[in-house]
Amino acid sequence: MGKRRSPGGKASRDGDRPIGRRALLIGGAVAAAGTAVLARDELGHLWWRVPGVEKPRKEGEVDFAGARWVSASEENWRRADRPDDYGIDMVIVHVTQGGFDSAVKAFQDPEHGAAAHYIVRKDGHITQMIRELDVAYHAGNREYNERSVGIEHAGFVERASSFTDEMYEASARLTARICARYDIPVDREHIIGHVEVPGTDHTDPGPHWDWDRYMRLVRQARSGATQAAAPARQA
């Protein structure tokens, strides 16, 4: 989040909107919207709305082992089938500018207009609120929403005490796993702060977020995951 207000306050739609607001019919029907022309990139992503095409889902399923599932309001994200319809090549780091409970409450509020995929608490607990398959309204930029996974960190940008050892380590493991899953390079071009998203007015994660430490932890976690997955060498 990163704005100077409680995360419970109403936010904009965060630069995103459901494609379903277009006048469009699928499956042998004709799309009729006067002389309006749909953008080519949107047409290319509409196949996943056909029933039975998307990946199977289970209620309460999480993408990161150990995370707790708490669903965000459906008004704060868009159903998709990533990475098949939108490639994922970025992780965006946020700070809630409030407590953990208030962030969860905000993301469950249909009037809030924004939510991230994950929230990391000071003690390292991770809650997932939106599947990585889906597009969360977290970045304030539609393109960045579609291509990224958003991770909120409970705390305040102006308080260095918000960012504990447990938070850094848990978040780094989460980011490393996301990078491994989608083959995202572990660098500052692909792991960025909300403040770096074009067009945003947010400041998070702020001056107290230790990027050097965080990236070192992500690289260590990614290296460990890669080694664990590699087959054992024969003597």
Backbone torsions as a table, in degrees:
resi	resn	phi	psi	omega
1	MET	NA	-78.7	169.8
2	GLY	84.6	-3.9	176.3
3	LYS	-83.3	161.1	-178.3
4	ARG	-85.2	65.6	177.0
5	ARG	-162.1	164.5	-179.8
6	SER	-64.2	141.6	178.2
7	PRO	-65.0	-11.8	178.5
8	GLY	-79.3	-10.6	-179.4
9	GLY	-72.1	154.0	-178.3
10	LYS	-69.2	134.6	179.0
11	ALA	-115.6	173.5	176.7
12	SER	-76.4	178.7	177.2
13	ARG	-71.1	6.4	173.1
14	ASP	63.5	35.4	173.7
15	GLY	76.8	11.6	-177.0
16	ASP	-128.3	163.3	176.5
17	ARG	-160.0	148.2	179.1
18	PRO	-66.1	139.2	176.0
19	ILE	-61.7	-26.2	-175.9
20	GLY	-60.3	-13.4	177.8
21	ARG	-73.0	-14.7	175.3
22	ARG	-71.6	152.5	174.8
23	ALA	-82.7	99.1	-173.8
24	LEU	-146.8	137.0	174.4
25	LEU	-119.4	141.6	-176.0
26	ILE	-123.7	147.5	172.7
27	GLY	94.2	57.9	176.5
28	GLY	88.6	-10.3	178.2
29	ALA	-90.1	169.0	-177.5
30	VAL	-105.9	133.9	176.6
31	ALA	-82.4	120.0	-176.9
32	ALA	-124.5	111.7	178.4
33	ALA	-138.2	50.4	-178.1
34	GLY	63.9	-129.2	179.6
35	THR	-101.1	8.1	-179.2
36	ALA	-65.5	143.3	-179.8
37	VAL	-117.5	125.6	178.1
38	LEU	-72.3	143.9	177.8
39	ALA	-63.9	141.8	-175.5
40	ARG	-61.1	-38.7	-177.8
41	ASP	-67.1	-33.4	178.3
42	GLU	-69.7	-40.1	177.5
43	LEU	-59.4	-36.2	-179.5
44	GLY	-68.5	-16.9	-177.4
45	HIS	-105.9	5.4	-174.1
46	LEU	-85.7	-8.8	-176.1
47	TRP	-60.8	-32.2	-174.3
48	TRP	-71.0	-8.2	177.0
49	ARG	-81.5	-10.8	177.9
50	VAL	-71.6	128.5	-177.2
51	PRO	-56.7	138.3	174.4
52	GLY	87.1	1.8	-176.6
53	VAL	-95.4	-32.4	-172.5
54	GLU	-76.6	168.3	-179.8
55	LYS	-64.3	149.0	178.2
56	PRO	-66.9	148.2	-179.6
57	ARG	-129.6	150.7	174.6
58	LYS	-126.5	135.5	-178.9
59	GLU	-60.4	130.0	178.7
60	GLY	82.7	1.2	-179.2
61	GLU	-72.3	141.3	178.5
62	VAL	-115.0	159.9	179.6
63	ASP	-96.1	-13.4	-179.2
64	PHE	-123.8	119.7	-178.0
65	ALA	-58.3	131.1	-179.8
66	GLY	96.9	-14.2	177.8
67	ALA	-74.5	151.1	175.4
68	ARG	-99.3	136.3	-179.6
69	TRP	-91.4	125.9	170.2
70	VAL	-138.6	117.4	-171.9
71	SER	-76.4	137.1	172.1
72	ALA	-79.7	160.9	175.3
73	SER	-60.6	140.0	178.8
74	GLU	-64.4	-13.9	177.0
75	GLU	-77.6	-10.8	-173.9
76	ASN	-106.9	11.3	176.5
77	TRP	-157.3	167.7	-179.0
78	ARG	-124.0	130.8	179.6
79	ARG	-65.4	134.9	180.0
80	ALA	-148.9	-167.2	179.1
81	ASP	-143.5	51.5	-178.3
82	ARG	-68.3	149.8	2.4
83	PRO	-90.6	13.4	-177.9
84	ASP	-71.3	-36.9	179.6
85	ASP	-96.4	-32.9	175.0
86	TYR	-132.1	120.3	178.2
87	GLY	-68.1	142.8	179.0
88	ILE	-105.2	119.6	-179.0
89	ASP	-137.4	22.1	-174.8
90	MET	-156.3	145.9	169.2
91	VAL	-118.0	132.7	-179.2
92	ILE	-115.5	125.0	-177.1
93	VAL	-92.8	127.6	179.2
94	HIS	-123.1	163.4	168.3
95	VAL	-127.5	134.7	-170.2
96	THR	-69.5	-24.3	-172.2
97	GLN	58.9	45.1	180.0
98	GLY	172.7	-178.4	-179.4
99	GLY	-79.2	169.1	-179.3
100	PHE	-61.7	-49.1	-176.7
101	ASP	-62.0	-39.2	-179.6
102	SER	-69.0	-31.8	177.7
103	ALA	-68.7	-44.2	177.5
104	VAL	-59.6	-44.8	179.8
105	LYS	-61.3	-41.2	-179.8
106	ALA	-64.1	-42.5	-177.8
107	PHE	-71.2	-19.8	175.6
108	GLN	-88.2	-5.9	-178.2
109	ASP	-88.2	116.4	-178.6
110	PRO	-64.4	-17.8	179.0
111	GLU	-86.7	-9.9	-175.6
112	HIS	-69.8	-40.4	174.7
113	GLY	83.6	6.8	-179.5
114	ALA	-156.5	152.7	175.4
115	ALA	-168.3	153.1	175.9
116	ALA	-106.9	166.4	179.4
117	HIS	-67.9	-40.4	-174.7
118	TYR	-131.7	155.2	167.4
119	ILE	-129.1	130.4	176.9
120	VAL	-107.6	128.1	-178.4
121	ARG	-89.8	166.2	-177.9
122	LYS	-59.8	-31.2	-178.8
123	ASP	-86.7	5.5	178.3
124	GLY	92.2	-3.8	176.9
125	HIS	-65.0	137.8	-179.1
126	ILE	-118.1	128.0	174.7
127	THR	-113.4	130.3	174.1
128	GLN	-103.1	131.4	-176.4
129	MET	-118.3	-14.0	178.4
130	ILE	-142.9	136.8	177.4
131	ARG	-65.9	146.6	175.9
132	GLU	-62.8	-23.0	174.9
133	LEU	-57.6	-31.4	-169.0
134	ASP	-101.8	162.0	-178.0
135	VAL	-93.2	112.0	177.0
136	ALA	-87.3	144.4	177.2
137	TYR	-89.4	85.2	-173.6
138	HIS	-128.9	-20.0	-169.9
139	ALA	-100.0	-15.9	-176.1
140	GLY	76.2	15.7	-177.7
141	ASN	-150.7	117.7	-173.1
142	ARG	-57.4	-46.9	-178.5
143	GLU	-60.5	-43.5	-179.1
144	TYR	-69.0	-34.8	174.5
145	ASN	-59.4	-44.3	-174.5
146	GLU	-68.9	-27.6	-173.7
147	ARG	-106.8	8.5	-172.9
148	SER	-132.5	164.6	167.0
149	VAL	-112.1	130.8	-177.4
150	GLY	-102.1	132.1	178.9
151	ILE	-122.4	115.6	174.9
152	GLU	-89.4	148.7	176.0
153	HIS	-124.7	122.3	-175.2
154	ALA	-68.5	122.2	-179.7
155	GLY	155.4	-162.2	-174.9
156	PHE	-130.6	137.6	-176.7
157	VAL	-63.2	-27.3	-176.5
158	GLU	-89.6	0.5	-178.0
159	ARG	-117.5	108.9	178.4
160	ALA	-61.9	-27.3	-178.6
161	SER	-67.9	-14.3	178.5
162	SER	-65.9	-27.0	-170.1
163	PHE	-103.5	94.2	-175.0
164	THR	-89.3	167.1	175.5
165	ASP	-57.8	-43.9	-178.3
166	GLU	-62.7	-38.6	179.5
167	MET	-66.4	-49.2	179.7
168	TYR	-57.0	-47.0	-175.1
169	GLU	-67.1	-44.1	179.5
170	ALA	-65.8	-44.3	-179.8
171	SER	-64.3	-39.1	179.4
172	ALA	-63.9	-40.5	177.3
173	ARG	-63.4	-40.9	178.7
174	LEU	-63.1	-49.1	-179.6
175	THR	-62.8	-40.5	178.5
176	ALA	-61.0	-39.7	-179.4
177	ARG	-68.5	-39.8	177.4
178	ILE	-62.6	-44.4	-180.0
179	CYS	-62.8	-39.3	179.0
180	ALA	-66.4	-40.4	-176.2
181	ARG	-65.1	-38.2	-175.1
182	TYR	-111.1	11.0	179.1
183	ASP	56.1	47.2	179.0
184	ILE	-89.3	129.3	177.0
185	PRO	-61.4	139.7	179.2
186	VAL	-88.9	83.7	178.0
187	ASP	-151.4	172.9	-174.4
188	ARG	-79.0	-1.8	171.8
189	GLU	-83.3	-23.3	-175.3
190	HIS	-115.6	-12.6	172.9
191	ILE	-120.2	105.5	-169.7
192	ILE	-129.6	166.4	174.0
193	GLY	-91.1	158.6	178.6
194	HIS	-57.1	-35.0	-179.3
195	VAL	-60.6	-23.1	-177.1
196	GLU	-88.8	-2.7	178.8
197	VAL	-75.2	127.6	-179.8
198	PRO	-57.2	133.9	176.2
199	GLY	85.9	-4.9	-177.8
200	THR	-80.8	155.2	173.0
201	ASP	-112.6	17.6	179.7
202	HIS	-90.0	157.6	-176.6
203	THR	-115.9	-5.3	-175.3
204	ASP	-74.8	150.3	12.5
205	PRO	-85.6	-0.7	172.6
206	GLY	87.8	176.3	-172.4
207	PRO	-70.7	-19.0	-177.9
208	HIS	-90.1	-6.3	176.7
209	TRP	-75.5	123.4	-175.1
210	ASP	-89.9	92.7	-176.8
211	TRP	-65.4	-39.3	-179.8
212	ASP	-61.2	-45.8	178.9
213	ARG	-63.7	-45.2	-177.1
214	TYR	-62.6	-46.9	-178.5
215	MET	-66.0	-35.6	176.4
216	ARG	-62.2	-42.9	178.6
217	LEU	-66.1	-39.5	178.2
218	VAL	-63.6	-44.0	179.5
219	ARG	-62.9	-41.0	178.5
220	GLN	-63.3	-43.9	-180.0
221	ALA	-66.4	-39.3	179.6
222	ARG	-66.6	-41.7	179.3
223	SER	-63.5	-41.6	178.4
224	GLY	-63.6	-41.0	179.9
225	ALA	-66.4	-38.2	179.7
226	THR	-67.0	-42.8	-180.0
227	GLN	-65.8	-38.3	-179.3
228	ALA	-66.7	-31.9	-177.8
229	ALA	-83.3	-16.6	-176.9
230	ALA	-74.9	144.1	178.1
231	PRO	-67.2	147.3	-179.1
232	ALA	-69.7	140.5	178.8
233	ARG	-79.8	140.2	177.8
234	GLN	-83.0	143.8	-179.1
235	ALA	-72.2	NA	NA
